[in-house]
Amino acid sequence: MKKPLFACLALLCGMLLCACVPTLPHSSRYAALLDPLMNSGRTTSIDAPAGLPANFSEFKSRCQSVARSPEGAVKMYFDAVFCYLEPGRRTEASKMLRYIMHADAGWESSQRYVTFARRLKDPASHYIFRSFAAGTSPENGYRMSPENYSLVFSGTSQEADYVRVFLISSGSDSRRIVWVKQYQDGLWYVINNADTYLKVRDPASSRPDNSHDADYDNRR
């Protein structure tokens, strides 16, 4: 008599346990929740004129149509960045960045932007910015054409009075965030760009060759 009773109790406990434990989502979907980069990025070509703007006047004119969305503001920001990377265009590009970041005159000497300005001027750091272009990777040296590039967006998040735009950098394991805000003129502006100049993985070509050293065999 005891054995059937124990069997019934065991069956009942099993049913209660199954009812109490939540069912996990489908394995691939659950993995995507854990890994924010999995299946989350989409290469986006913003509706904008081809090539980089020739000067500040053209840049400002483009903003009137392109910066009507959070993603458009981010695209205009990177257009200004890529212009700045060319020494011959730096004077005009400085005005572009001041405009799209809604910054004050002399922003380059501001404590807030000191690291940003230093990396913009340092050719050895330019790959950080290029890593946001679709198709780049550490293996190809983050090679891209500033005159023809697309960004990889990974969603947006509406906050109190600004929007967080998520981007994929091919040199980072986590998403990067650009904060944008819409001002009274109806345009969106970048108000926090710190994630766009954080360090990423070095280009493969700049890594030291330790193939001759057995101590590095398990570090590749």
C-alpha positions in Angstrom: 0.0 0.0 0.0 2.9 2.3 0.8 4.5 2.0 -2.6 1.5 3.2 -4.6 1.1 6.1 -2.1 4.8 7.1 -2.5 4.4 6.9 -6.3 1.4 9.1 -6.3 3.2 11.6 -4.0 6.2 11.6 -6.3 4.0 12.2 -9.4 2.2 15.0 -7.6 5.5 16.7 -6.6 6.7 16.5 -10.2 3.6 18.1 -11.6 3.9 20.9 -9.0 7.5 21.5 -9.8 6.8 21.8 -13.6 4.0 24.3 -12.9 6.3 26.5 -10.7 9.3 26.6 -12.9 8.9 29.2 -15.7 9.3 28.0 -19.2 12.4 29.6 -20.9 12.0 31.1 -24.4 13.2 29.3 -27.4 16.9 28.6 -27.0 18.0 31.0 -29.9 15.7 33.7 -28.6 16.9 33.3 -25.1 20.5 33.5 -26.3 19.6 36.7 -28.1 18.4 38.2 -24.9 21.6 37.4 -23.2 23.8 38.6 -26.1 22.7 42.1 -27.2 24.7 41.8 -30.4 23.1 38.6 -31.6 20.8 39.3 -34.6 20.3 42.8 -33.3 22.2 44.9 -35.8 20.9 46.1 -39.2 22.9 47.9 -41.8 21.1 51.1 -42.5 21.6 53.5 -45.4 20.2 56.8 -44.2 18.4 58.8 -47.0 21.1 61.3 -47.5 23.1 62.8 -50.4 26.0 60.6 -51.5 29.5 61.4 -50.3 30.7 63.7 -47.5 29.6 67.4 -47.4 32.2 69.7 -49.0 31.9 72.4 -46.4 30.0 73.6 -43.3 27.3 75.3 -45.4 26.5 72.1 -47.3 26.6 70.1 -44.0 24.1 72.4 -42.4 21.9 72.2 -45.4 21.9 68.4 -45.3 21.0 68.4 -41.6 17.7 70.2 -42.4 16.5 67.0 -44.0 18.7 64.2 -42.7 18.7 65.1 -39.0 15.0 64.8 -38.7 15.4 61.4 -37.1 17.7 60.1 -34.3 19.5 57.8 -36.7 19.9 60.7 -39.2 21.5 62.8 -36.6 24.0 60.0 -35.9 24.8 59.7 -39.6 25.5 63.5 -39.8 27.7 63.2 -36.8 29.8 60.5 -38.4 29.9 62.5 -41.7 31.4 65.4 -39.7 33.9 63.0 -37.9 35.1 61.5 -41.2 35.6 65.0 -42.6 37.6 66.0 -39.5 39.9 63.0 -40.0 41.2 64.7 -43.1 43.6 67.6 -42.1 42.7 69.7 -45.1 39.0 69.7 -44.2 39.5 70.1 -40.4 38.5 73.8 -40.2 35.1 73.2 -41.8 34.6 69.9 -40.1 35.2 71.6 -36.7 32.1 73.8 -37.5 30.2 70.7 -38.5 30.8 68.9 -35.2 30.1 72.0 -33.2 26.7 72.2 -35.0 25.6 68.6 -34.8 26.8 68.3 -31.1 25.0 71.5 -30.2 28.4 72.6 -28.7 29.8 76.0 -27.9 32.6 77.7 -29.9 36.0 76.4 -29.0 34.6 72.9 -28.2 38.0 71.3 -29.1 39.7 72.9 -26.0 36.8 72.1 -23.7 37.5 69.6 -21.0 34.4 67.6 -22.0 35.8 66.9 -25.5 39.5 66.8 -24.8 39.9 63.0 -25.4 37.5 63.1 -28.4 39.5 65.9 -30.0 42.8 64.2 -29.3 41.7 61.0 -31.0 40.3 62.8 -33.9 43.7 64.4 -34.5 45.7 61.3 -34.0 45.9 59.1 -37.2 46.8 56.1 -35.0 43.3 56.3 -33.4 41.2 56.8 -36.5 40.4 53.1 -36.8 38.2 53.6 -33.7 35.8 55.8 -35.7 36.1 53.6 -38.9 35.0 50.6 -36.8 31.4 51.8 -37.0 31.2 51.4 -40.7 29.5 48.2 -42.0 31.9 45.7 -43.4 34.9 46.7 -41.3 36.7 44.3 -39.0 40.0 44.2 -37.1 41.2 41.6 -39.7 40.8 44.0 -42.6 42.2 47.0 -40.7 38.8 48.6 -40.4 39.1 49.5 -44.1 36.2 51.6 -45.4 35.4 54.5 -47.7 34.2 57.7 -45.9 32.6 58.7 -49.1 30.4 55.6 -49.2 29.6 53.9 -45.9 26.7 52.7 -43.9 26.2 52.4 -40.1 24.9 49.3 -38.3 22.1 50.3 -35.9 20.8 48.1 -33.2 17.7 49.8 -32.0 16.7 52.9 -30.0 15.5 53.6 -26.5 13.3 56.5 -25.6 14.2 58.2 -22.3 12.8 61.3 -20.6 13.9 64.0 -23.0 16.4 62.2 -25.2 16.8 59.0 -27.2 19.6 56.5 -27.0 20.7 55.1 -30.4 22.5 51.8 -30.3 25.3 51.1 -32.8 27.5 48.2 -33.6 31.2 48.7 -33.7 33.0 45.8 -35.4 35.8 46.2 -32.8 33.7 45.9 -29.7 31.8 43.0 -28.1 29.1 45.3 -26.8 26.8 47.8 -28.4 27.8 51.5 -28.4 25.4 54.2 -27.5 24.9 57.7 -28.9 22.5 60.0 -27.0 20.5 62.4 -29.2 18.0 65.1 -28.4 15.4 66.9 -30.4 15.6 70.7 -30.1 13.0 73.3 -30.8 14.0 73.6 -34.5 12.8 70.0 -35.0 16.2 68.6 -35.6 18.0 65.9 -33.6 21.5 66.6 -32.2 24.1 64.4 -30.6 24.4 65.3 -26.9 26.7 62.5 -25.7 29.2 60.9 -28.1 31.5 59.3 -25.5 30.9 55.7 -26.8 32.1 56.6 -30.3 35.7 57.2 -29.3 36.2 54.5 -26.7 39.0 52.1 -27.5 38.2 49.0 -29.7 40.3 46.0 -30.7 43.5 46.9 -32.5 43.7 46.3 -36.2 45.3 42.9 -36.9 48.1 44.7 -38.8 49.2 46.6 -35.7 49.3 43.6 -33.4 52.8 42.3 -32.5 53.9 39.1 -34.3 54.5 36.6 -31.5 54.2 33.5 -33.6 57.8 32.5 -32.8 57.2 32.6 -29.0 55.7 29.4 -27.5 54.4 31.4 -24.5 51.8 32.9 -26.8 50.6 29.7 -28.4 47.4 29.5 -26.2 46.6 33.2 -26.4 45.6 33.4 -30.0 
